[in-house]
Structures are given as structure tokens and as C-alpha cells.
Amino acid sequence: MVATHDSTYRIRTSMSRRVEGATSAVVRLGEYVTFITRATLAIPYTLVHYRKHVLNQISEVTFGSKSLLSGGGTLGIVLAMSLAAAMMLGVETYRGLQLVGMTSLSGMLSAVANTRELAPVVVAIALAAKVGTGFTAQIGAMRISDEISALDVMAIRSIPFLATTRMIAAMVCVLPIYMIGLLSSYIATRLVVVWYNGESSGTYDYFFHLAMSPSDLLYSAIKAVFFAGIVTLVHCSYGYFASGGPEGVGQAAGRALRTSILAIGIFDVILTFGLWGLVPEIPGMGI
């Protein structure tokens, strides 16, 4: 009888913990969704009342510690990642096409892959790793030192001031950074295919320009801007709700990075299908 009572007690305790865990997860999800919604809806208010802070954030996101070379700004990170990823794309593209005797189409795959997928994802991951984690640490440090509560006491709307300003800055400055990364991707892939593998430069350029279209560039830029907004909101929300002292802030930064990378992958698939359709087309080649 005692054993049966103990078993029943353990089962009830286990079920109670599971229910509490599920409830806490739903509550946290609601907090994050509410935070993202409030930060997004506060864009007009932020542009009117916090213009100077937005400009300061743009400078910080683009050039790091006011110096591109010594500060290790985002621009340098995107450039390095784009070069490395595009070189690997050129190597594997050429090797794959060489197996079927169609290396002349390397330029077409470079135009399509770099523009539609590689460049937006690379700049988003660079923002998450370099800028996003910094946002989480900054806002998390303000949370555990009660600075956010002080902002609320002073009648400063903390979410627009801390999150929306950073989101606007990231979405504004991601365009020039993205274009530089895209250009470096094109150059790196062409160097690998033409210079290293000896493919005809005329054939490469012909199929590259044939597959390239203004709509592809526009849709690719839309993806980059959208990714910048998502990354910023995810990292700011984790910093805003951080707890547990410096250790908790570090854990929040790690969780935010994992979440933002997962969100980039999910929304990349959604945006690719939404912008280019389920069946991709290359207008210049009639397919």
C-alpha cells in the first residue's frame, strides 16, 4: 500500500512538473511574441522621437567601434564570409557540372545561387553572430543592472528605445553591407571558375548576365532586409528578458544566436518560395 502511494505521488509530481514546464514555455512564447509585435508597431514613434539614437546605432552596426579595421566591424565580417562561401560555391559548382560536361553553365549557377540564397543568408548570419549577440549582451546587461526599469520610471518607452532603434539601424545599414557582400561573392566565384579552373571568361560572363535579372536583385535585397529585422528582434527580445546575472546574459546570447539561425533557415525557405515561386524560373534563358 505504501509503495502504491509513493508511485502515485511520483506520477502526480512528474505530471505537475510537465504541465508547469509547458505552461511556462507558452508564457515565454507569448512574452516574446508581444515584444516583437510592440517593437514592430513602434517604428513610426521611434523615427519621430529617437532619430539621434537610430543614427548612433547605424554607425555602431556598420563600423563596430568606430573603426572598420581595428574594431572588426560587420562590413569586414560579411566580406570575409562572402568570399569564403562563394569560393566553395565556385569549386563545388564547377566540379558538379564537370561530371555531366556542362561547365559552361557555371555563370548561370553563380548568378542564381549567389543572388537568391548565398548572399542574403551570409549577411544575416554575420549580423546574428557579430551584431545580434552584441545587442543581447548590451540589453541583457541593462536588464540585470535595472537600467531598463530606470528608463520606464523616466517615462521612456524601453522597447522602442532599445529594440526598435536597433531594428531600424540593422535594416537600413544591411543594404550597403549586403551589396558589398554580393559583389564579393560574384568576384570570388568568377575567380575560382575562370582563373583557377580555366573556364572561358566569355562563356561564363554570357550565361551569368543571361541568368541575372533586376527582379532577382530586388527580391534578394528584400530577403536581406527582412533577415536583418528578424535577427535584431530575436536578439533584443532575449536580452530584454534576460535574468540570472552575468551568467544568465551569456546564456541568453547563446540561445538567441541559435534561435536566430534557425529563424533564418525557416524564413529563407518561406521567402524563396514566396518570392520566386515553387517552380523557379530564369527568364533570360527561357526556363
C-alpha positions in Angstrom: 0.0 0.0 0.0 2.8 2.4 0.9 4.6 1.5 -2.4 1.4 2.2 -4.4 1.0 5.6 -2.6 4.6 6.6 -3.4 4.2 5.6 -7.0 1.0 7.7 -7.3 2.8 10.6 -5.7 5.7 10.4 -8.1 3.4 10.2 -11.1 1.4 13.2 -10.0 4.6 15.2 -9.2 6.0 14.3 -12.6 2.8 15.3 -14.4 2.6 18.5 -12.4 6.2 19.5 -13.4 5.5 18.7 -17.1 2.3 20.9 -17.0 4.2 23.7 -15.3 7.0 23.4 -17.8 4.6 23.5 -20.8 2.8 26.5 -19.2 6.0 28.4 -18.7 7.0 27.7 -22.3 3.7 29.1 -23.6 4.0 32.2 -21.3 7.6 32.8 -22.5 6.5 32.5 -26.1 3.7 34.9 -25.5 6.1 37.4 -24.0 8.4 37.2 -27.0 5.6 37.5 -29.5 4.2 40.5 -27.6 7.7 42.1 -27.5 8.2 41.6 -31.3 4.8 43.0 -32.0 5.3 46.1 -29.8 8.7 46.7 -31.3 7.5 46.5 -34.9 4.4 48.7 -34.3 6.6 51.3 -32.6 8.6 52.1 -35.8 6.8 55.4 -36.6 7.1 56.5 -32.9 10.8 55.7 -32.9 11.5 57.6 -36.1 9.9 60.7 -34.6 11.3 60.6 -31.1 14.6 58.7 -31.2 16.1 59.7 -34.5 19.5 60.5 -33.0 19.7 57.2 -31.2 18.9 55.4 -34.5 21.8 57.2 -36.2 24.1 56.2 -33.4 23.1 52.6 -33.8 23.6 52.7 -37.6 27.2 53.9 -37.0 27.8 51.1 -34.5 26.3 48.4 -36.6 28.3 49.3 -39.7 31.7 50.2 -38.4 31.9 48.5 -35.0 34.0 50.5 -32.5 34.2 53.5 -34.9 37.0 51.8 -36.8 36.4 49.2 -39.6 40.0 47.8 -39.4 40.7 47.8 -35.6 37.1 47.5 -34.5 36.3 44.5 -36.6 33.0 45.9 -37.9 30.2 44.0 -39.5 31.4 45.0 -43.0 34.6 43.2 -42.7 32.9 40.1 -41.3 30.4 40.0 -44.2 33.2 40.5 -46.8 35.3 37.6 -45.4 32.4 35.2 -45.1 31.1 36.0 -48.5 34.5 35.4 -50.1 34.9 32.1 -48.4 31.4 30.8 -49.1 31.4 32.0 -52.7 34.8 30.3 -53.3 33.4 27.0 -52.1 30.3 27.5 -54.2 32.5 28.0 -57.3 34.6 24.9 -56.5 31.6 22.6 -56.0 29.6 24.1 -58.8 32.4 23.6 -61.3 33.1 20.1 -60.1 29.4 19.1 -60.2 28.9 20.5 -63.7 32.2 18.9 -64.9 30.7 15.5 -64.1 27.9 16.0 -66.7 30.0 18.0 -69.2 28.2 21.3 -68.6 30.8 23.6 -67.1 29.7 26.4 -69.4 26.7 26.9 -67.2 28.8 27.8 -64.2 28.0 31.5 -64.7 24.3 30.8 -64.6 24.5 28.9 -61.3 26.7 31.6 -59.8 24.1 34.3 -60.7 21.2 32.3 -59.3 22.8 30.8 -56.2 24.8 33.8 -55.0 21.9 36.2 -55.6 18.9 34.2 -54.3 20.4 32.3 -51.5 24.1 32.7 -50.5 24.4 36.5 -50.1 21.2 37.1 -48.0 21.9 34.2 -45.7 25.6 35.1 -45.3 24.8 38.7 -44.3 22.1 37.5 -41.9 24.3 35.0 -40.2 27.1 37.6 -39.9 24.6 40.1 -38.4 23.5 37.5 -35.9 27.0 36.5 -34.9 28.6 39.9 -34.8 25.7 42.4 -34.2 22.9 40.3 -32.7 25.0 38.8 -29.8 26.2 42.3 -29.0 22.6 43.6 -28.8 21.7 40.7 -26.5 24.7 41.4 -24.2 24.0 45.2 -24.2 20.3 44.9 -23.4 20.8 42.0 -21.0 23.4 44.0 -19.0 20.9 46.8 -18.8 18.2 44.4 -17.5 20.3 42.9 -14.8 21.5 46.3 -13.6 18.0 47.7 -13.5 18.7 50.3 -16.2 15.6 49.2 -18.2 13.4 49.7 -15.1 15.0 53.2 -14.7 14.0 54.0 -18.4 10.4 53.0 -17.6 10.5 55.1 -14.5 11.7 58.1 -16.5 8.7 57.6 -18.9 11.0 56.4 -21.7 9.4 53.6 -23.6 12.1 50.9 -23.2 11.1 48.7 -26.1 11.1 51.4 -28.8 14.3 53.0 -27.4 16.2 49.7 -27.0 14.8 47.3 -29.6 13.1 49.3 -32.4 16.0 51.7 -32.8 18.4 48.8 -33.3 16.0 47.0 -35.7 15.7 50.2 -37.9 19.5 50.6 -37.8 20.1 47.0 -38.9 17.5 47.1 -41.7 19.0 50.4 -43.0 22.6 49.5 -42.9 22.2 45.9 -44.1 21.7 47.1 -47.7 25.1 48.6 -48.4 26.7 45.8 -46.5 24.7 43.2 -48.4 25.6 44.7 -51.8 29.3 44.6 -50.9 29.0 41.0 -49.8 27.0 40.1 -53.0 29.7 41.8 -55.2 32.5 40.0 -53.4 30.5 36.7 -53.9 30.3 37.3 -57.7 34.0 38.1 -57.9 35.1 35.1 -55.8 33.1 32.6 -57.7 34.3 34.0 -61.0 37.9 33.8 -59.9 37.5 30.2 -58.9 35.8 29.1 -62.1 37.7 31.3 -64.7 41.1 31.8 -63.2 41.6 28.7 -61.2 39.8 26.1 -63.3 40.5 27.7 -66.6 36.9 28.1 -67.9 36.2 30.6 -70.7 35.6 34.0 -69.3 33.4 35.0 -72.2 31.1 31.9 -71.8 31.0 32.5 -68.0 30.0 36.1 -68.4 27.5 35.4 -71.1 25.5 32.9 -69.0 26.0 35.0 -65.9 24.3 38.1 -67.4 21.7 36.0 -69.1 20.5 34.5 -65.9 20.7 37.8 -63.9 17.6 39.9 -63.7 16.6 43.1 -61.8 13.8 41.3 -60.0 16.3 38.8 -58.6 18.3 41.6 -57.1 15.2 43.3 -55.7 13.9 40.1 -54.1 17.3 39.2 -52.7 17.6 42.7 -51.1 14.1 42.2 -49.6 15.3 38.9 -48.1 18.4 40.6 -46.6 16.4 43.4 -45.0 13.8 41.0 -43.6 16.5 38.8 -42.1 18.1 41.8 -40.5 14.8 42.7 -38.8 14.2 39.2 -37.6 17.7 38.8 -36.3 17.6 42.1 -34.4 14.2 41.4 -32.8 15.2 37.9 -31.7 18.4 39.0 -30.0 16.9 42.1 -28.5 14.0 40.1 -27.0 16.4 37.6 -25.4 18.4 40.4 -23.9 15.3 42.2 -22.7 14.0 39.2 -20.8 17.4 38.0 -19.5 17.8 37.1 -15.9 20.2 35.4 -13.5 23.1 37.9 -13.6 26.1 37.9 -16.0 25.8 34.1 -16.4 22.1 34.5 -17.5 23.1 37.1 -20.0 25.7 34.8 -21.5 23.1 32.0 -21.7 20.6 34.4 -23.3 23.1 35.4 -26.0 23.8 31.7 -26.9 20.0 30.9 -27.0 19.4 34.0 -29.1 22.1 33.0 -31.7 20.6 29.5 -32.0 17.1 30.8 -32.4 18.1 33.5 -35.0 20.0 31.0 -37.1 17.0 28.6 -37.0 14.7 31.5 -37.9 17.0 32.5 -40.8 16.7 28.9 -42.2 13.0 28.7 -41.9 12.2 32.1 -43.3 14.7 31.6 -46.1 12.7 28.7 -47.4 9.4 30.6 -47.0 10.7 33.7 -48.7 12.3 31.7 -51.5 9.0 30.0 -52.3 7.0 33.2 -51.8 9.2 35.4 -54.0 10.3 33.1 -56.7 7.5 30.5 -56.6 7.5 26.8 -56.1 8.9 26.3 -59.6 11.9 28.5 -60.2 12.3 30.4 -63.4 15.3 32.0 -65.2 13.7 34.5 -67.7 16.8 35.2 -69.7 17.2 31.6 -70.6 13.5 30.8 -71.1 13.3 28.2 -68.4 
